[in-house]
Amino acid sequence: MSKKRRTRTARLRAKQAAIERRLERAVRPNLTGRPVLGRANIHYELSARTKATAHGGIGAIANVIDATGLAGEIDSSLELPKLHKPYHESDHVLNIAYKALCGGRRLEDIEARRCDVVFLDGRGTESLPDPTTAGDFCRRFDPGAVLALQEAINRARLKVWRSQPPQFFAQPAIIDADASIVPTDAQTKHGMDISYNGIWGYSALVVSLANTHEPLYLGLHGANRPSHEGVIDYYDRAIALCRRAGFTAIRLRGDTDFALTSEFDRWDADGVRFIFGNDARANLIQQPQSIDEDTYRELVTRAERQIATTPRERPRNIKDEIVRERDYKVLRQAAQDVVEFSYRPRKCKRDYRVVALRKNISVERGENVLFSEYRYFFYITNDRNMTADEIIDQARQRCKPREPHQPAQVRRARAARPGQHPVRQLGLHDDGRARLDPESLVRAAATRHPPLDRASQRATPTPAYHGLPHLPNRVHRDPLPDRHHRPTRPLARPRPQPVARSVLPPTRRTLISPTPTHHQRLTTGQTGQRTSDPEQPTDRIIRHSPTSTTSPSATRIAPRAPHSRVDTQPTRSQAENRPSTAPITCFRTNASASDRMRGLACACSDL
């Protein structure tokens, strides 16, 4: 270590020690009677000669670019524009990079930097490429140009790594690979596709150095492509890059999709170590099941952080209490055991080490344990020096550093399909705590679905009020969504709804009364006189009932045109011009108004 580096390190340590002493002195009784905060010791002065920018770190970034020669590497690797008017390839690339560093998300945000005079003066330029010019530059790229740009950046990265101390290269270079779906709402983007779950976008592959969290290579494919597509070439390029930098040991990590068994023998012969997750196939599950139970041992994780002061009291687990109170079905992890064995994949010519993690899952409902089951997770590696616990810990830290208690493989809860019980959405989490979908649980309690795996044993059925299912008071009618991109779906407020007075439809009445036969007149005691003169405008039937003193009358009225007046006694000319359509009979009786309205509704429905 040089003298300047030692001086800077000692100065930083002295400042850190001074801060720690100041914080320790601050913890004392307040005898002044005034609050500590609120007394500012800052004074503001305005000056016409002062220029400032909100992005002060751009100067430091520019110095790093000049020290590493990044601009020259980009210009020597790319030849996209035929003429430089006046911007080079590095100017366009760095312009987009500065936009992202200043908080921009779109190419249109470059315009804000072009209009910032202080920013332009700080960069020592008169102007920047406008958004349309930046878009035209991006459209000139092809897959070869994208790879050439990444190689140029990695060559400048080597200069940065060379300034690291020897301890930096003593540790193994851990290369991670992972892919995720990047959605887009655009319709004209080239290369996008629809994924397995209906999301339009891209499958973004990232190969990074876990030691420094630096992305080494990026790959972009359609969302319908597998996540490991093209990763072999990126793995090989990353291995060569790390060896040129000075790393002696290299370790590859990835999930089950990146366990490419066709490359295992080549990587092992080249001295590259790897740790990959392996799919739990039937032939692999039979291996740990056939091993004696005494061979298993409990998984040892990292020790918890030592507490220098008195440990705090653990708060109540409100979520777990609610789960137990409402008898929800949950999966809890009871134990984790490990065992290892040798296994030769079909595409390999040698055996490799497989570490099997067996999780004892307890299926519970409320305070009752329904049953227990075993679930297996497999990790394949060619490292014979690390323990089984270290292998699992390394696999769980893939791509993102996690706390010791956080798992690496978590089964996420899926949305319930139509007709599926809502509690099927409960997921398995390795930390031993129940994790529930609040939106689905509210609906499950509101709709009173029957419990799973057993019939309902409720002695008395849940009462219903006015045709509505009973909604418990403990369920909130306005639940919050469990994801920020999901809309809130409130439940309906339970209240009585209007119902019909009668379940059966009203009695149907004939529109045209038939002429009573002789037998009917003798049976019912009705007598009638019918006029059969065709010249008469109406055809009236008079009935006399033996039980009624007043005789209701019925008049046949022909259909009329809209907005015309109905006359009960039409003239001869009106009768001659009447259309030959089926007549309609209107009954005038002594019935109540409700009965009349009911009959009128039936007549209108038949029309």
Protein Blocks (a to p, Z undefined) as FASTA:
>chain_A
ZZklmmmmmmmmmmmmmmmmmmmmmmccdfkopafbhpacbdcdddfkbccdfblmlmmm
mmmmmmnommmmmmmmpcfbfbdcfbcfklmmmmmmmmmmnopabfklmmmmmmmmklmm
mnopabdcdfklmmmmmmmpcfklmmmmmmmmmmmmmmmmmmpcfklmmpccdddddddd
dddfbfkbghiacdfkopacddddddddfklopafbdcdddfkbcfkgoklmmmmmmmmm
mmmnopabdcddddfklmcfklmmmmmmnopacdddddddfklmmmmmmpcfklpccddd
ddddddfbdcddddddfklmmmmmnopacdddfbdcddddddddfkbcbdcddddddddd
dddehjbcfbdcddddddddfbfkbcfklmmmmmmmgoiacdfklcfbdcddddddehia
fklmpccdfklpacddfklmmmmmmnopacehiacfbfbacddeehiacddfklcfbdcd
fbfkbccddddddddddddfbfbdcddddfbdcdddfklmmmnopacdddfbfkbmbdcd
ddddfkbfbdcdddddddddehiacdfbdcfklmmmpccdddddddddfbdfklmmmmmm
mmmmmZZ
